[in-house]
Amino acid sequence: MRILVLGGDGYLGWPTVMHFAAKGHDVMAVDNYQRRQIALETDSEALIPTPNLDERAQVFYQQTGKKVEIKIGDCADMLFLNTVVKDFQPEAIVHYAEQPSAPYSMKGFHEAQMTLQNNLGVTFNTIWSVLENCPDCHIVKLGTMGEYGTPNIDIEEGWIDIEHNGRTQKFLYPRQAGSLYHTTKVLDTDLLWFYVRTYGLRVTDLMQGPVYGLSTEESQLSDDLLPNFHYDDIFGTVVNRFLVQAIAGVPLTVYGKGGQTRGYLNLMDTLNCVELAATNPANKGELRIFNQFTEQFTVNELADRVHRVGNSMGLDVKIKNIENPRKEMEEHYYNAKHHGLIELGLEPHFMTDDVLAAMIEKILKYKDKIATRKIMPRVKWS
Amino acid sequence: MRILVLGGDGYLGWPTVMHFAAKGHDVMAVDNYQRRQIALETDSEALIPTPNLDERAQVFYQQTGKKVEIKIGDCADMLFLNTVVKDFQPEAIVHYAEQPSAPYSMKGFHEAQMTLQNNLGVTFNTIWSVLENCPDCHIVKLGTMGEYGTPNIDIEEGWIDIEHNGRTQKFLYPRQAGSLYHTTKVLDTDLLWFYVRTYGLRVTDLMQGPVYGLSTEESQLSDDLLPNFHYDDIFGTVVNRFLVQAIAGVPLTVYGKGGQTRGYLNLMDTLNCVELAATNPANKGELRIFNQFTEQFTVNELADRVHRVGNSMGLDVKIKNIENPRKEMEEHYYNAKHHGLIELGLEPHFMTDDVLAAMIEKILKYKDKIATRKIMPRVKWS
């Protein structure tokens, strides 16, 4: 298949590019290095230096003999994106090209405005460039489980049948997210659903939980192929952050009571989920939604696991409950369905002690590069 | 009260400005004449020539001795809006400043992009200019009944309690709209709800049905004070359009089967609803939603009424079902609640034959200005 990956420089984007290329697909990766720029501006650079996309594509070619095309530009600029789509004629577009940090989106007006304009703008341009150039192309959009928030009822897979006063109607499952970033994903979903039902687009919207991990089959070939690995408060996801804290001797920072429950998945499962979605496309006029995670944990459970594994490896891991910089429920009901991707064939990589230990081993190589000033929350929601 | 009306040049905006000023409030009207520009570009100018805001403010002052402040600028430009809000320190902002045409939003990429960027951008800037300058200010936002679409269950007033697998949760009533314009209003609602619950804003979101009418207490003082009255396919709402068609001898254009049901209200009731909302503000941290209409009709019922009244006045009114340019259900269940504004004290002006006859009398004065080329739908949804 011809697969266009928007946001191909990202934590998920670059491993996805390699994964598809290794399987023999024609892959083009597009990025404008916006996350690198924000990381620079906010003193939140990733732990492991990652070469630029052109360099990584070359290393990947040397290692595998597989070529990936690289195109640098801003997908929020329709003139750029439309030309890329017109020339490449993708059969699937994997759309990761969004500002992905919740704390950054809550920093102030300009950060919020940039997040809103970029994320919604790229989704809008993706829709229109498909409509105008390749209306059969399947859009695989990365959403987030955070779109649902933490409702007091079971979270269904994207849709819900509501019975009300003796009548029924199927609706998009109601969404209410905990940050502006997550809210832009809600708006993306609304926008996609409008254009899907009006113009017959085919879209898969993946409601993804927090991802952890840094190794994939292809990234193991060379450290130059590792994804960017963030442990800072801006881009670092919680498991990755905790592992770095364990190594750096910084107590694991549990925000508030730590009863926050979310659905997590291994980076390798992200790749498999996206592949399953791309190779089993949605129908025309279908907005297919999958909840993309494999296990539910509370933050306290994650901290306990990292504590246990770290200490068994000779680290001195402590846990500290700190004031929650976010506005969120710290103890709540949470039961999210996630059948769709399993039914398509997903075989989960669970978060075993061995998996955490292997991540710690890998991160230990970069222990000297950890800057502890990047760990504590620097953005408050209020 | 100090009341800032964004979109003060509009069909609803200008009558609102006069209405509040006549009641003794301090009113500032802001507009960038965007609708006039679109009307010019799409050959959709209003029936009755309306002087610019500065001129109308002067006529209004001569007639009533009441001053209104006029500020011309683009609310999608934060630098402009923030300065206005900072200087004026409003107690209520009535936000009409959106591209209001569904057909225009469906015309093509640029029209859709402009609608998305303008509507969401102005709402976003309104939120932030309030947060930064006057966090107690009450935002009265004009939404649309079209946000709900035509679900097969009763439409509640903004919110719905969902019982699911033995548990319950209150959610925003699920929305799925029939045009990109209406979808931008859905996104506005999502965005407002996020900032309301996160930062404690006070917001009233008015889900308004199609409005008809051209006379208000103040507009009767001089024809220079009439609202802009559109009968074209771009900006004309259905009742206003039908009345002009009746006068021009153009058969009333019923789109498709004509079973489309909506909730309608008289322009005078819009003014009263907005006044009731503004003078009874929402609480801090409350997104209060009212369904703003007074009566439900099918399009066929509207056509029959105009047919009956027109013919009784000696017009030769015909009805013609034409191909529906929109993608919408033409026969459907529709039962929308609308208690909130009645409970606040709204006394509806219903669509009697006398009301329609008075509108026909008024429009007859401008019969020679009707351009029949503007009536038939020029934009298709597909």
Interface residues (C-beta under 8 A of the other chain):
Chain A: M78 F109 A112 Q113 L116 Q117 L120 G121 F124 W128 E132 P151 N152 I153 D154 E156 I160 I162 E163 H164 N165 R167 T168 Q169 F171 L172 P174 R175 Q176 A177 L180 T183 V186 L187 D190 L191 W193 F194 R197 T198 Y199 K327 Y333 W381 S382
Chain B: M78 F109 A112 Q113 L116 Q117 L120 G121 F124 W128 E132 P151 N152 I153 D154 E156 I160 I162 E163 H164 N165 R167 T168 Q169 F171 L172 P174 R175 Q176 A177 L180 T183 V186 L187 D190 L191 W193 F194 R197 T198 Y199 K327 Y333 W381 S382
